[in-house]
């Protein structure tokens, strides 16, 4: 019996958050992919089109637009705070490329 089905049988009233956390624990690598997706969404919503990836807890933001690059460099600390408030622990630093 899987952990998820055992969890469901113990208490059908567990919160969806608890169930989702348990599911993420059974799927290695999925949580980091979801965090990367969420961060990409945050960056694109705030700053438009930029290529975003995460490597070794470093957020890499690439753009060919020099104006956007300058804006990203200028707002680097704001971006860190935004990410930490939404996804604590997923990114330690940001590099604007």
PLY file of the C-alpha trace (Angstrom):
ply
format ascii 1.0
element vertex 97
property float x
property float y
property float z
element edge 96
property int vertex1
property int vertex2
end_header
0.00 0.00 0.00
1.41 3.39 -0.94
1.98 6.15 1.60
-0.61 8.33 -0.12
-3.39 5.73 0.08
-2.49 4.95 3.72
-2.64 8.65 4.46
-6.08 8.91 2.88
-7.46 6.00 4.91
-6.24 7.36 8.24
-8.28 10.49 7.98
-10.34 11.47 4.97
-10.43 15.02 6.27
-6.71 15.78 5.94
-6.09 19.06 4.23
-5.21 19.15 0.59
-1.92 20.86 1.54
-0.92 17.92 3.74
-1.81 15.43 1.03
0.07 17.39 -1.61
3.16 17.64 0.66
3.09 13.89 1.14
2.74 13.35 -2.59
5.77 15.59 -3.24
7.83 13.54 -0.78
7.11 10.40 -2.82
8.22 12.05 -6.10
11.86 13.20 -5.85
12.64 16.19 -8.01
9.02 17.19 -8.53
9.05 19.85 -5.83
12.05 21.66 -7.34
10.37 21.59 -10.77
7.19 23.06 -9.31
9.18 25.75 -7.51
11.05 26.59 -10.72
7.72 26.84 -12.54
6.29 29.13 -9.84
9.39 31.34 -9.90
9.24 31.61 -13.69
5.63 32.68 -13.40
6.50 35.34 -10.82
9.39 36.72 -12.92
7.39 36.75 -16.15
4.42 38.42 -14.46
6.61 41.09 -12.92
9.18 41.68 -15.68
7.91 40.23 -18.94
9.73 37.79 -21.15
12.97 36.42 -19.73
14.51 32.94 -19.72
14.51 31.66 -16.16
16.15 28.57 -14.69
17.40 27.33 -11.33
20.72 25.58 -10.83
22.10 24.68 -7.40
19.65 27.07 -5.67
20.78 29.95 -7.90
18.11 31.65 -9.99
19.50 32.37 -13.45
17.65 35.03 -15.42
18.74 35.54 -19.03
17.51 38.23 -21.35
18.75 39.69 -24.62
16.97 42.96 -23.88
19.53 45.37 -22.33
16.83 47.57 -20.82
15.20 44.61 -19.09
18.61 43.37 -17.92
19.29 46.74 -16.27
15.87 46.74 -14.63
16.46 43.20 -13.32
19.88 44.16 -11.96
18.40 47.24 -10.32
15.57 45.23 -8.72
17.61 42.14 -7.80
16.98 42.51 -4.04
13.28 43.10 -4.64
13.16 39.89 -6.69
14.91 37.97 -3.89
12.37 39.23 -1.35
9.48 38.41 -3.66
10.70 34.85 -4.16
11.54 34.29 -0.49
8.11 35.50 0.58
6.42 33.12 -1.86
8.83 30.17 -2.02
11.13 30.26 0.99
14.26 28.13 0.70
14.05 27.50 -3.03
16.64 30.10 -4.12
19.75 31.38 -2.34
20.99 33.85 -4.96
20.11 35.43 -8.29
22.30 35.92 -11.36
21.18 38.23 -14.14
22.76 37.21 -17.43
0 1
1 2
2 3
3 4
4 5
5 6
6 7
7 8
8 9
9 10
10 11
11 12
12 13
13 14
14 15
15 16
16 17
17 18
18 19
19 20
20 21
21 22
22 23
23 24
24 25
25 26
26 27
27 28
28 29
29 30
30 31
31 32
32 33
33 34
34 35
35 36
36 37
37 38
38 39
39 40
40 41
41 42
42 43
43 44
44 45
45 46
46 47
47 48
48 49
49 50
50 51
51 52
52 53
53 54
54 55
55 56
56 57
57 58
58 59
59 60
60 61
61 62
62 63
63 64
64 65
65 66
66 67
67 68
68 69
69 70
70 71
71 72
72 73
73 74
74 75
75 76
76 77
77 78
78 79
79 80
80 81
81 82
82 83
83 84
84 85
85 86
86 87
87 88
88 89
89 90
90 91
91 92
92 93
93 94
94 95
95 96
